[in-house]
Amino acid sequence: MTSTITGPTPAHAPTMRPGRWLDGWTPEDPAFWQSHGRRIARRNLGWSIFAEFLGFVVWQLWSIVVVMLPSAGFELTTAESFWLISLPSLVGATLRFPYTFMVAIVGGRNWTMISAGLLLIPAMLLGIVVQNPDAPFWMLLVVAATAGVGGGNFASSMANITHFYPQREKGWALGLNAAGGNVGAAVAQFAVPIVVTVGAAASLNLALAGWMWIPFILIAVWGAWRFMDNITSAKADFSASAQALREPHMWLLALLYIGTFGSFIGFAGVFPKLIADQFPDFSTFQIGTASVSLAFLGALVSSLTRPYGGRLADRFGGARMTAASFLLMAAGAVALIVTLPVAGFWTFLLCFLFLFTATGIGNGATYRMIPSVFAARSGGEVGTQRASAAALGLISAIGAYGGFLVPQVLSASHSATGGYEAAFIGFVVVYLVLAGITFAVYATRRGAFAGARI
């Protein structure tokens, strides 16, 4: 049995089957979009952002918990700490591949409920394991690995929302969805130190770092069940994914996205530890009985500048803005190399916030390049538009591996030299190379991109 959603123009209304499955979803039809589509899409977008936000929260919990483990009685080496920070990113990046297809297989509403519910596992396990300082390191690794399910949420959330919006409005909707999720990293790093120290006197209620998110996760599951929808026309397009994988430029764009998004998620993960290592007196600030860490500012500014990176790319071209962002990232890394041995905390913080701002601009600009590159390669053929959509999910998955690579490079630098300068020298070289590749291949309008604005 089906029912028609009531509205002013029934001819354009979708029909709803049991389980909140929508038939007749045609957002490109202006009459449909004005009468029913926009309202339904916005409702789904709001709950998608909330669920993805919690995914990023859980994904990044260990970045701030690791800094607090010594105060809770855990003894960890620097290398072990970096493994706990980077392993969730490795798992999350890998999960993004299957998560990309789950919306089409089980439905966007259904998968949002499932993927949000899975966040309960790492949150509860973290709350349990941090109460036992004698827990072996391998157990900490296993629990940290489960936080990777939060990283997979981005791919399925973006895949879901792209089905709801017409082509002319996808950019802003996807930008809001991405930024809303990315902010979760900042909120986790801001809220956890406060909650675990309020009223704790000389001890830590570190278990609350996991337990505090349980009610919000349950609300997300309920909200997806009550207010979100599945779209019957959202189908798994494995042939488009295969086509995208055969496109050499997909791999080149994925490399660029490792440089932008990978740098964001990698530096967001290690920022609390770098502050604790370099400026332990500034690791937290006491406000009454609560402790506040300024590490959240890095993830926050990067998240907030991401949509504007897309806007600037619309105006000046994605390739130009991506190349410029890599140059800015290189400049930020150079500033850290020069100032780190002699500067104080506030200079260190400003240099890193500059670097985070550049990664945010780069995230938006690089993501904006993807459909432009595929359109230029195909002349706008429908099949390649599908491949472009598939490439967005694949590239987001590959780019997330930067969240594993950045902490591991910093760990290797610390093990070899006792500091982090060597790692930042390597980052400068990588960013300059990526800027050169972006400019030479995509910004000069030669070869396959002659006459195209990437």
C-alpha positions as CSV (number, residue, x, y, z in Angstrom):
1,M,0.0,0.0,0.0
2,T,1.3,3.5,-0.9
3,S,0.3,6.9,0.3
4,T,0.8,10.3,-1.4
5,I,2.5,13.0,0.5
6,T,0.0,15.9,0.8
7,G,0.9,19.2,-0.7
8,P,-0.2,22.0,-3.0
9,T,0.6,20.2,-6.3
10,P,-0.2,16.5,-5.9
11,A,0.8,15.8,-9.5
12,H,4.4,16.4,-8.4
13,A,4.3,14.6,-5.1
14,P,6.3,11.5,-4.4
15,T,4.7,8.4,-3.0
16,M,5.7,6.8,0.3
17,R,5.8,3.0,0.8
18,P,6.1,1.3,4.2
19,G,9.6,1.7,5.7
20,R,9.6,5.4,4.5
21,W,10.6,4.4,1.0
22,L,10.0,7.3,-1.5
23,D,9.0,6.6,-5.1
24,G,9.0,9.2,-7.8
25,W,11.9,11.3,-6.4
26,T,12.7,13.9,-9.2
27,P,14.6,16.8,-7.7
28,E,15.6,18.1,-11.1
29,D,11.9,18.9,-11.8
30,P,11.4,22.5,-10.6
31,A,7.7,22.0,-9.7
32,F,8.5,18.9,-7.7
33,W,11.4,20.6,-6.0
34,Q,9.4,23.7,-5.0
35,S,6.3,21.9,-3.8
36,H,7.8,18.9,-1.9
37,G,11.5,18.2,-2.7
38,R,13.3,21.0,-0.9
39,R,11.4,20.5,2.4
40,I,12.0,16.8,2.4
41,A,15.7,17.2,1.4
42,R,16.4,19.7,4.1
43,R,14.9,17.5,6.8
44,N,17.1,14.6,5.6
45,L,20.1,16.8,5.4
46,G,19.7,18.1,9.0
47,W,19.6,14.6,10.5
48,S,22.4,13.4,8.2
49,I,24.6,16.2,9.4
50,F,23.9,15.3,13.0
51,A,24.7,11.6,12.5
52,E,27.8,12.4,10.6
53,F,28.9,15.0,13.2
54,L,28.7,12.2,15.8
55,G,30.7,10.0,13.5
56,F,33.5,12.5,13.4
57,V,33.3,12.9,17.2
58,V,33.8,9.2,17.8
59,W,36.4,9.0,15.0
60,Q,38.5,11.6,16.8
61,L,37.9,10.7,20.4
62,W,41.3,9.0,20.8
63,S,43.2,12.1,19.6
64,I,42.3,13.8,22.9
65,V,42.0,10.7,25.1
66,V,45.6,9.7,24.3
67,V,46.9,12.9,25.9
68,M,45.0,12.2,29.1
69,L,45.9,8.5,29.4
70,P,49.2,9.2,31.4
71,S,47.2,11.1,34.0
72,A,44.8,8.1,34.3
73,G,47.8,5.8,35.1
74,F,48.6,4.5,31.6
75,E,52.3,4.3,30.5
76,L,52.7,4.8,26.8
77,T,55.7,5.5,24.5
78,T,55.4,8.2,21.9
79,A,55.2,5.6,19.1
80,E,52.4,3.8,20.9
81,S,50.5,7.1,21.4
82,F,50.7,7.9,17.7
83,W,49.4,4.4,16.9
84,L,46.4,5.0,19.0
85,I,45.8,8.3,17.2
86,S,46.3,7.1,13.7
87,L,44.7,3.6,13.8
88,P,41.1,5.0,13.8
89,S,41.9,6.9,10.6
90,L,43.3,3.8,8.9
91,V,40.2,1.8,9.8
92,G,37.8,4.7,8.9
93,A,39.4,5.3,5.5
94,T,39.1,1.6,4.7
95,L,35.5,1.5,5.8
96,R,34.6,4.4,3.5
97,F,34.8,2.1,0.5
98,P,32.0,-0.3,1.5
99,Y,30.1,2.5,3.2
100,T,29.9,4.3,-0.1
101,F,27.6,1.6,-1.5
102,M,25.5,0.8,1.6
103,V,23.0,3.7,1.0
104,A,22.0,2.2,-2.4
105,I,21.9,-1.3,-1.0
106,V,19.8,-0.8,2.2
107,G,18.5,2.8,1.9
108,G,19.8,6.1,3.2
109,R,17.5,6.2,6.2
110,N,18.2,2.6,7.1
111,W,21.9,2.9,6.8
112,T,22.0,6.1,8.8
113,M,20.2,4.2,11.6
114,I,22.7,1.3,11.4
115,S,25.9,3.4,11.0
116,A,24.8,5.7,13.9
117,G,24.0,2.7,16.0
118,L,27.4,1.2,15.4
119,L,29.0,4.3,17.1
120,L,27.7,2.9,20.4
121,I,30.4,0.2,20.2
122,P,33.5,2.4,20.3
123,A,31.9,4.8,22.7
124,M,31.1,2.1,25.2
125,L,34.3,0.2,24.8
126,L,36.4,3.4,25.4
127,G,34.4,4.1,28.5
128,I,35.2,0.6,29.8
129,V,38.9,0.2,28.8
130,V,40.2,3.5,30.2
131,Q,39.1,2.5,33.7
132,N,41.8,-0.2,33.7
133,P,45.4,1.2,33.6
134,D,46.7,-2.3,33.5
135,A,45.0,-3.1,30.2
136,P,47.5,-4.3,27.6
137,F,48.4,-2.1,24.7
138,W,46.9,-4.5,22.2
139,M,43.6,-4.1,23.9
140,L,43.8,-0.3,23.6
141,L,44.6,-0.7,19.9
142,V,41.5,-2.9,19.3
143,V,39.3,-0.4,21.0
144,A,40.8,2.5,19.2
145,A,40.4,0.6,15.9
146,T,36.6,0.3,16.5
147,A,36.4,4.1,16.5
148,G,37.1,3.8,12.7
149,V,33.4,3.2,12.2
150,G,32.9,6.9,12.7
151,G,35.2,7.7,9.8
152,G,33.1,5.6,7.4
153,N,30.0,7.6,8.1
154,F,31.2,10.5,5.9
155,A,31.2,8.4,2.7
156,S,27.7,7.0,3.2
157,S,26.3,10.4,4.4
158,M,27.6,12.2,1.3
159,A,26.4,9.4,-1.0
160,N,22.9,9.7,0.6
161,I,22.6,13.5,0.4
162,T,23.7,13.6,-3.2
163,H,20.5,11.7,-4.2
164,F,18.2,14.2,-2.5
165,Y,19.4,17.5,-4.1
166,P,19.2,18.7,-7.7
167,Q,22.5,19.3,-9.5
168,R,22.3,23.1,-9.1
169,E,22.1,22.8,-5.3
170,K,24.4,19.8,-4.6
171,G,27.5,21.9,-4.0
172,W,26.2,23.9,-1.1
173,A,24.3,20.9,0.4
174,L,27.3,18.6,0.3
175,G,29.5,21.4,1.6
176,L,27.2,21.9,4.6
177,N,27.1,18.1,5.2
178,A,30.8,17.8,5.1
179,A,31.5,20.9,7.2
180,G,28.9,19.8,9.8
181,G,30.6,16.5,10.1
182,N,34.1,17.9,10.2
183,V,33.1,20.1,13.2
184,G,32.7,16.9,15.2
185,A,36.4,16.7,15.5
186,A,36.6,20.1,17.1
187,V,33.7,19.5,19.4
188,A,35.2,16.3,20.7
189,Q,38.5,18.0,21.5
190,F,36.7,20.9,23.2
191,A,34.0,19.0,25.2
192,V,35.9,15.9,26.4
193,P,38.5,17.7,28.6
194,I,35.8,19.7,30.2
195,V,33.4,16.8,30.9
196,V,36.1,14.4,32.3
197,T,37.5,17.1,34.7
198,V,34.4,18.9,36.0
199,G,34.0,18.0,39.6
200,A,36.8,15.3,39.4
201,A,39.1,17.1,41.8
202,A,42.6,15.5,41.5
203,S,41.4,12.6,39.4
204,L,39.8,12.1,36.0
205,N,36.5,10.7,35.0
206,L,38.0,9.6,31.8
207,A,35.4,7.0,31.2
208,L,33.0,9.8,30.5
209,A,34.9,10.5,27.3
210,G,33.0,7.6,25.8
211,W,29.8,7.5,27.8
212,M,28.9,11.2,27.3
213,W,28.1,10.6,23.7
214,I,25.7,7.6,24.2
215,P,22.5,9.8,24.6
216,F,23.4,11.8,21.5
217,I,24.0,8.7,19.4
218,L,20.6,7.3,20.5
219,I,18.9,10.5,19.5
220,A,20.6,10.3,16.1
221,V,19.3,6.7,15.6
222,W,15.8,7.8,16.7
223,G,15.9,10.9,14.5
224,A,16.9,8.8,11.4
225,W,14.1,6.3,12.1
226,R,11.5,9.0,12.7
227,F,12.3,11.7,10.1
228,M,14.6,10.4,7.4
229,D,13.6,8.7,4.1
230,N,14.9,6.0,1.7
231,I,14.8,6.8,-2.0
232,T,14.0,3.9,-4.3
233,S,15.8,5.4,-7.3
234,A,19.1,5.4,-5.4
235,K,20.9,2.4,-6.9
236,A,24.4,1.0,-6.4
237,D,26.3,1.9,-9.5
238,F,29.2,-0.5,-9.5
239,S,29.9,0.0,-13.3
240,A,30.4,3.7,-12.6
241,S,32.8,2.9,-9.8
242,A,34.7,0.6,-12.1
243,Q,34.8,3.4,-14.8
244,A,36.1,5.9,-12.2
245,L,38.8,3.5,-11.1
246,R,40.0,3.2,-14.7
247,E,40.3,7.0,-15.0
248,P,44.0,8.0,-14.3
249,H,42.8,11.5,-13.1
250,M,40.8,9.9,-10.3
251,W,44.0,8.6,-8.8
252,L,45.7,12.0,-9.3
253,L,42.8,13.8,-7.6
254,A,42.9,11.3,-4.8
255,L,46.6,12.1,-4.3
256,L,45.7,15.8,-4.0
257,Y,42.9,15.0,-1.6
258,I,45.3,13.1,0.6
259,G,47.3,16.4,0.7
260,T,44.3,18.5,1.7
261,F,41.7,16.5,3.6
262,G,44.4,14.0,4.8
263,S,46.4,16.9,6.2
264,F,43.3,18.2,8.0
265,I,42.3,14.9,9.6
266,G,45.9,14.0,10.3
267,F,46.9,17.3,12.0
268,A,43.5,17.4,13.8
269,G,44.4,14.0,15.3
270,V,47.9,14.9,16.4
271,F,47.4,18.5,17.4
272,P,46.5,17.8,21.1
273,K,49.6,15.6,21.5
274,L,51.9,18.1,19.7
275,I,50.8,20.8,22.2
276,A,51.3,18.4,25.1
277,D,54.8,17.5,23.9
278,Q,56.0,20.9,23.0
279,F,54.2,23.1,25.5
280,P,53.0,20.9,28.4
281,D,52.1,24.0,30.5
282,F,49.6,25.0,27.8
283,S,48.1,21.6,27.1
284,T,45.0,22.6,29.1
285,F,43.7,25.7,30.9
286,Q,41.9,25.5,34.2
287,I,38.5,27.2,34.4
288,G,37.3,26.4,37.9
289,T,37.4,22.7,38.2
290,A,37.2,22.1,34.4
291,S,40.1,21.8,32.0
292,V,39.9,23.3,28.5
293,S,42.2,22.5,25.6
294,L,42.8,24.9,22.7
295,A,43.6,22.0,20.4
296,F,39.9,22.1,19.2
297,L,40.6,25.4,17.4
298,G,42.6,23.7,14.6
299,A,39.8,21.4,13.6
300,L,37.2,24.1,14.0
301,V,38.8,26.7,11.7
302,S,39.5,24.1,9.1
303,S,35.9,22.9,9.2
304,L,34.5,26.4,9.0
305,T,36.7,27.4,6.0
306,R,35.9,24.3,4.0
307,P,32.7,25.6,2.5
308,Y,34.4,28.8,1.6
309,G,37.1,26.9,-0.2
310,G,34.4,25.6,-2.4
311,R,32.9,29.1,-2.9
312,L,36.3,30.5,-3.9
313,A,36.8,27.5,-6.3
314,D,33.5,28.4,-7.9
315,R,34.8,32.0,-8.5
316,F,38.5,31.5,-9.3
317,G,38.6,27.8,-10.3
318,G,39.2,24.7,-8.2
319,A,42.7,24.1,-9.6
320,R,43.9,27.6,-8.8
321,M,42.5,27.5,-5.3
322,T,43.9,24.0,-4.7
323,A,47.4,25.0,-5.9
324,A,47.2,28.2,-3.7
325,S,46.1,26.2,-0.7
326,F,49.1,23.9,-1.1
327,L,51.4,26.9,-1.2
328,L,49.8,28.3,1.9
329,M,50.1,24.9,3.6
330,A,53.8,24.9,2.7
331,A,54.2,28.4,4.1
332,G,52.5,27.3,7.3
333,A,54.8,24.3,7.7
334,V,57.9,26.5,7.0
335,A,56.7,28.9,9.7
336,L,56.5,26.0,12.1
337,I,60.0,24.8,11.2
338,V,61.5,28.3,11.7
339,T,59.6,29.2,14.9
340,L,59.3,25.9,16.7
341,P,62.7,25.9,18.3
342,V,62.5,29.5,19.7
343,A,58.9,30.6,19.7
344,G,56.4,30.4,22.4
345,F,53.0,28.7,22.5
346,W,51.0,31.5,21.0
347,T,53.2,31.8,17.9
348,F,53.0,28.0,17.6
349,L,49.2,28.1,17.8
350,L,48.9,30.9,15.3
351,C,51.1,29.1,12.8
352,F,49.1,25.9,13.1
353,L,45.8,27.7,12.8
354,F,47.1,29.3,9.6
355,L,48.0,25.7,8.4
356,F,44.5,24.5,9.4
357,T,42.9,27.3,7.5
358,A,44.8,26.4,4.4
359,T,43.7,22.8,4.6
360,G,40.1,23.8,5.0
361,I,40.3,25.9,1.8
362,G,42.1,23.1,0.0
363,N,39.4,20.6,1.1
364,G,36.6,22.6,-0.5
365,A,38.6,23.5,-3.6
366,T,39.9,20.0,-4.3
367,Y,36.5,18.4,-3.8
368,R,35.0,21.0,-6.2
369,M,37.6,20.0,-8.9
370,I,36.4,16.4,-9.2
371,P,33.2,16.9,-11.2
372,S,34.9,19.6,-13.3
373,V,37.7,17.2,-14.3
374,F,35.4,14.4,-15.2
375,A,33.1,16.8,-17.2
376,A,36.1,18.1,-19.1
377,R,37.3,14.6,-19.9
378,S,33.9,13.5,-21.2
379,G,32.3,16.6,-22.7
380,G,29.4,16.1,-20.3
381,E,28.4,12.6,-21.2
382,V,25.9,11.0,-18.8
383,G,28.0,7.9,-18.2
384,T,30.9,10.1,-17.1
385,Q,28.7,12.1,-14.8
386,R,27.9,8.9,-13.0
387,A,31.6,8.1,-12.9
388,S,32.2,11.5,-11.4
389,A,29.7,10.8,-8.6
390,A,31.3,7.5,-7.9
391,A,34.7,9.1,-7.9
392,L,33.6,11.5,-5.1
393,G,33.1,8.6,-2.7
394,L,36.3,6.8,-3.7
395,I,38.4,9.9,-3.5
396,S,37.0,10.7,-0.1
397,A,38.0,7.3,1.1
398,I,41.6,7.4,-0.3
399,G,42.1,10.9,1.1
400,A,41.2,9.8,4.6
401,Y,44.4,7.7,4.7
402,G,46.2,10.9,5.3
403,G,44.8,10.7,8.8
404,F,47.0,7.6,9.3
405,L,50.1,8.9,7.3
406,V,50.5,12.2,9.0
407,P,50.8,10.8,12.6
408,Q,53.0,8.0,11.5
409,V,55.4,10.5,9.7
410,L,55.5,12.6,12.9
411,S,56.1,9.5,15.0
412,A,59.0,8.4,12.7
413,S,60.5,11.9,12.9
414,H,60.4,11.8,16.7
415,S,61.9,8.4,16.9
416,A,64.7,9.2,14.5
417,T,65.6,12.8,15.6
418,G,63.8,13.4,18.9
419,G,61.7,16.2,17.4
420,Y,59.2,17.0,14.7
421,E,61.1,19.4,12.4
422,A,62.2,16.7,10.0
423,A,58.5,15.7,9.5
424,F,57.5,19.3,8.7
425,I,60.4,19.6,6.2
426,G,59.0,16.6,4.5
427,F,55.5,18.1,4.5
428,V,56.8,21.3,2.9
429,V,58.4,19.3,0.0
430,V,55.2,17.3,-0.5
431,Y,53.0,20.4,-0.5
432,L,55.2,22.1,-3.1
433,V,55.2,19.1,-5.3
434,L,51.4,18.8,-5.1
435,A,51.0,22.5,-5.9
436,G,53.2,22.1,-8.9
437,I,51.2,19.0,-10.1
438,T,47.9,20.9,-9.6
439,F,49.1,23.9,-11.6
440,A,50.8,22.0,-14.4
441,V,48.0,19.5,-15.0
442,Y,44.8,21.4,-14.2
443,A,45.4,25.1,-14.0
444,T,47.2,25.7,-17.3
445,R,44.3,24.6,-19.6
446,R,46.5,22.5,-21.8
447,G,46.0,19.0,-23.4
448,A,42.7,17.4,-22.4
449,F,41.7,20.5,-20.4
450,A,42.3,23.1,-23.1
451,G,39.5,25.6,-22.9
452,A,38.1,24.0,-19.7
453,R,38.0,25.8,-16.3
454,I,38.9,23.3,-13.7
